[in-house]
């Protein structure tokens, strides 16, 4: 499952190395026909594209980018149980709320790996493994893509 930061780096030319690593990881996931996005990642991606990356494309272009992501990946919904599990992740594991929400969506969606720059790479939290595809040591071929 992809976290927002990997999606954002795939379109952010300020760090060409991270942009290429993010794109390669996304390409492999799409090619394998597996991986997922939490609904939160789509929302955060749209917000970052609108407000933080410059030059910002018009909202119509961002809509088309989100539509491409929707076609490429199943989206795990943000549900009441995900919110409750995220709160448990904050309480029991000391995660920030939005990181806990990503973890909760993966855990409840039975996703075994989250690809993100925001977690401790290699850590496993209640069966969810965190990998940083933007780290030069990460090898995209080492992951078994599954939803």
Wavefront OBJ file of the C-alpha trace (Angstrom):
o trace
v 0.000 0.000 0.000
v 1.324 3.435 -0.910
v 1.400 6.370 1.459
v 0.886 9.901 0.167
v 4.558 10.860 0.135
v 5.444 8.261 -2.506
v 2.660 9.544 -4.761
v 3.767 13.154 -4.272
v 7.440 12.435 -4.941
v 6.449 10.785 -8.223
v 5.431 14.225 -9.548
v 7.837 16.467 -7.601
v 10.839 17.490 -9.731
v 12.666 19.143 -6.805
v 14.371 15.830 -5.977
v 14.942 13.955 -9.251
v 16.359 10.850 -7.549
v 13.326 10.457 -5.280
v 11.003 11.233 -8.178
v 12.507 8.414 -10.256
v 12.508 5.941 -7.332
v 8.853 6.737 -6.597
v 7.896 6.380 -10.265
v 9.759 3.083 -10.621
v 8.107 1.654 -7.511
v 4.651 2.746 -8.685
v 5.319 1.332 -12.182
v 6.278 -2.040 -10.697
v 3.168 -2.111 -8.525
v 0.912 -1.258 -11.462
v 2.716 -3.808 -13.651
v 2.199 -6.494 -11.033
v -1.478 -5.602 -10.823
v -1.323 -5.265 -7.081
v -0.950 -2.661 -4.365
v -3.540 -0.323 -2.945
v -4.093 3.210 -1.735
v -5.859 4.363 1.399
v -8.539 6.968 0.614
v -6.567 9.321 2.852
v -3.637 9.228 0.393
v -5.803 10.419 -2.490
v -7.143 13.306 -0.439
v -3.719 14.324 0.834
v -2.228 13.994 -2.658
v -4.842 16.355 -4.101
v -4.256 18.855 -1.301
v -0.466 18.816 -1.726
v -0.807 19.223 -5.493
v -3.174 22.174 -5.026
v -1.326 23.973 -2.248
v 2.316 22.991 -1.896
v 3.950 21.961 -5.166
v 4.762 24.783 -7.543
v 3.771 25.436 -10.142
v 0.419 23.965 -9.197
v -1.590 22.607 -12.101
v -5.198 23.606 -12.407
v -7.729 21.540 -10.431
v -8.849 19.810 -13.642
v -5.351 18.449 -14.228
v -5.171 17.263 -10.631
v -8.553 15.559 -11.074
v -7.145 13.676 -14.063
v -4.107 12.606 -12.010
v -6.388 11.293 -9.252
v -8.549 9.514 -11.849
v -5.420 7.737 -13.152
v -4.591 6.629 -9.614
v -8.158 5.364 -9.167
v -7.822 3.297 -12.333
v -4.438 1.922 -11.288
v -5.149 0.949 -7.677
v -7.936 -0.318 -5.461
v -8.736 2.258 -2.793
v -9.254 1.260 0.821
v -12.076 3.346 2.282
v -11.829 5.496 5.369
v -14.382 3.891 7.673
v -15.388 4.128 11.299
v -13.410 0.998 12.178
v -10.304 2.480 10.508
v -10.661 5.626 12.644
v -11.033 3.546 15.818
v -8.056 1.362 14.900
v -6.014 4.493 14.147
v -6.821 5.839 17.594
v -5.640 2.537 19.057
v -2.426 2.909 17.033
v -1.892 6.339 18.563
v -2.557 5.030 22.065
v -0.719 1.709 21.894
v 2.121 2.462 19.485
v 2.701 6.209 19.785
v 1.986 6.899 16.110
v 0.844 10.318 14.945
v -2.849 10.217 14.064
v -2.506 10.342 10.270
v 0.326 7.805 10.243
v -1.835 5.621 12.478
v -4.683 5.959 9.994
v -2.455 4.650 7.175
v -1.355 1.757 9.405
v -4.971 1.034 10.411
v -6.192 0.980 6.798
v -3.423 -1.488 5.933
v -4.003 -3.658 8.984
v -7.772 -3.859 8.611
v -7.427 -4.267 4.835
v -5.025 -7.173 5.411
v -2.238 -5.383 3.555
v 1.143 -6.626 4.702
v 3.344 -3.697 3.629
v 3.138 0.090 3.587
v 5.512 1.964 1.312
v 6.262 5.305 2.921
v 9.037 7.667 3.848
v 7.344 8.432 7.179
v 7.879 5.201 9.117
v 10.939 3.364 10.410
v 12.001 1.236 7.397
v 11.823 -2.474 8.118
v 9.675 -2.036 11.210
v 6.731 -4.408 11.587
v 3.716 -3.302 13.584
v 1.083 -5.962 14.224
v 1.831 -7.680 10.928
v 2.217 -4.524 8.805
v 5.745 -4.010 7.493
v 7.017 -0.525 6.612
v 9.345 -0.017 3.656
v 10.864 3.190 2.330
v 10.981 2.977 -1.469
v 12.734 6.359 -1.585
v 15.768 5.017 0.273
v 18.597 4.168 -2.151
v 18.997 0.827 -0.335
v 15.420 -0.192 -1.210
v 15.174 -2.722 -4.032
v 11.735 -2.675 -5.728
v 12.210 -6.239 -6.961
v 12.455 -7.440 -3.353
v 8.788 -6.860 -2.593
v 6.056 -9.345 -3.337
v 3.207 -7.172 -4.546
v -0.089 -8.180 -3.051
v -3.257 -6.429 -2.042
l 1 2 3 4 5 6 7 8 9 10 11 12 13 14 15 16 17 18 19 20 21 22 23 24 25 26 27 28 29 30 31 32 33 34 35 36 37 38 39 40 41 42 43 44 45 46 47 48 49 50 51 52 53 54 55 56 57 58 59 60 61 62 63 64 65 66 67 68 69 70 71 72 73 74 75 76 77 78 79 80 81 82 83 84 85 86 87 88 89 90 91 92 93 94 95 96 97 98 99 100 101 102 103 104 105 106 107 108 109 110 111 112 113 114 115 116 117 118 119 120 121 122 123 124 125 126 127 128 129 130 131 132 133 134 135 136 137 138 139 140 141 142 143 144 145 146 147
